C-alpha cells in the first residue's frame, strides 16, 4: 500500500486564498480591454488556478512520477488538438465560390416603404 500524505488545514486555507485572489484578478482583468490579449490573459490565469487545484486538492504534488507524466501528457494531446483545430480554422476562406450563393436578381432593390403606394 502506498504512502498517504496528510495535508494541513492551513495549506488548504492558503490555496483557497490564492484561488480567491486569482479569481479577483480574473474579474479585474475582464473589465479592462487588452484587445487580442484578453483570451490569452484569461487562459493564463485559469491555468494557474487549475494547476493549484491539481497540485494540492488532487494531491499530484505528492504523487508518483508516472501519474504526473500521464496527467501532463493529457495536456500535451489537448494542446495538439487545439493547435490543429486553430490551424484548420485559420486556413479556411469563407468567400470562395462554394460558400457564396448568389441569387439572380431581375430588378433593382426597392425599400418596402416605397411599395405601399403601388
C-alpha positions as CSV (number, residue, x, y, z in Angstrom):
1,X,0.0,0.0,0.0
2,X,1.3,3.5,-0.9
3,X,2.1,6.3,1.5
4,X,-0.6,8.8,2.4
5,X,0.1,12.5,2.6
6,X,-1.7,14.3,5.3
7,X,-2.4,17.9,4.3
8,X,-2.9,20.6,6.9
9,X,-5.9,22.8,7.0
10,X,-3.5,25.9,6.9
11,X,-2.3,24.7,3.5
12,X,-5.8,24.3,2.2
13,X,-6.6,27.8,3.5
14,X,-3.6,29.2,1.7
15,X,-4.6,27.6,-1.5
16,X,-8.2,28.9,-1.0
17,X,-6.8,32.5,-0.5
18,X,-4.7,32.2,-3.6
19,X,-7.6,30.9,-5.7
20,X,-9.8,33.8,-4.4
21,X,-7.1,36.3,-5.2
22,X,-6.7,34.9,-8.7
23,X,-10.5,35.0,-9.2
24,X,-10.4,38.7,-8.2
25,X,-7.6,39.2,-10.7
26,X,-9.7,37.4,-13.4
27,X,-12.7,39.7,-12.7
28,X,-10.5,42.8,-12.7
29,X,-8.8,41.9,-16.0
30,X,-12.2,41.1,-17.6
31,X,-13.2,44.7,-17.1
32,X,-10.1,46.0,-19.0
33,X,-9.8,45.8,-22.8
34,X,-6.5,44.3,-23.7
35,X,-7.5,43.7,-27.3
36,X,-6.4,40.4,-28.7
37,X,-4.6,39.5,-25.5
38,X,-7.9,39.2,-23.5
39,X,-8.2,35.5,-24.1
40,X,-4.5,34.8,-23.5
41,X,-4.6,36.6,-20.1
42,X,-7.8,34.8,-19.1
43,X,-6.4,31.4,-20.1
44,X,-3.1,32.0,-18.3
45,X,-4.9,32.9,-15.0
46,X,-7.2,29.9,-15.4
47,X,-4.2,27.7,-16.0
48,X,-2.6,28.8,-12.8
49,X,-5.8,28.2,-10.9
50,X,-6.2,24.8,-12.4
51,X,-2.5,24.0,-11.5
52,X,-3.2,24.9,-7.9
53,X,-6.3,22.7,-7.8
54,X,-4.5,19.7,-9.4
55,X,-1.3,20.0,-7.3
56,X,-3.0,20.4,-3.9
57,X,-6.6,19.2,-4.0
58,X,-5.8,16.3,-6.3
59,X,-2.6,15.6,-4.4
60,X,-0.5,15.4,-7.6
61,X,2.3,17.3,-5.8
62,X,2.9,14.3,-3.6
63,X,2.0,11.6,-6.2
64,X,4.3,9.2,-8.0
65,X,6.2,10.4,-11.1
66,X,4.3,8.1,-13.5
67,X,0.9,9.6,-12.5
68,X,2.3,13.1,-13.1
69,X,3.7,12.1,-16.5
70,X,0.4,10.5,-17.5
71,X,-1.6,13.5,-16.3
72,X,0.7,16.0,-18.0
73,X,0.7,14.0,-21.3
74,X,-3.1,14.5,-21.5
75,X,-2.4,18.3,-21.7
76,X,0.1,17.6,-24.5
77,X,-2.6,15.9,-26.6
78,X,-5.2,18.6,-25.7
79,X,-2.7,21.3,-26.9
80,X,-2.2,19.3,-30.1
81,X,-6.0,19.2,-30.6
82,X,-6.2,23.0,-30.2
83,X,-3.2,23.6,-32.5
84,X,-4.6,21.5,-35.3
85,X,-8.1,22.9,-34.9
86,X,-6.8,26.5,-35.0
87,X,-4.6,25.7,-37.9
88,X,-7.5,24.3,-39.8
89,X,-9.7,27.3,-38.9
90,X,-7.0,29.8,-40.0
91,X,-6.6,28.3,-43.4
92,X,-10.3,28.3,-44.4
93,X,-11.8,31.1,-46.5
94,X,-15.5,31.7,-46.4
95,X,-15.7,33.9,-49.5
96,X,-14.9,31.3,-52.2
97,X,-17.5,30.3,-54.8
98,X,-18.5,27.2,-52.9
99,X,-19.6,29.3,-49.8
100,X,-21.2,32.3,-51.5
101,X,-24.6,31.8,-53.1
102,X,-25.8,34.5,-55.5
103,X,-29.5,34.6,-56.3
104,X,-30.5,36.0,-59.7
105,X,-32.0,39.5,-59.4
106,X,-34.1,40.8,-62.2
107,X,-34.8,44.3,-60.7
108,X,-33.2,46.9,-58.5
109,X,-33.9,46.6,-54.8
110,X,-36.7,48.9,-53.5
111,X,-37.3,49.9,-49.9
112,X,-40.6,48.4,-48.6
113,X,-42.0,51.8,-47.6
114,X,-42.0,52.8,-51.3
115,X,-44.0,49.7,-52.2
116,X,-47.1,50.8,-50.2
117,X,-48.2,53.3,-52.9
118,X,-48.0,50.7,-55.8
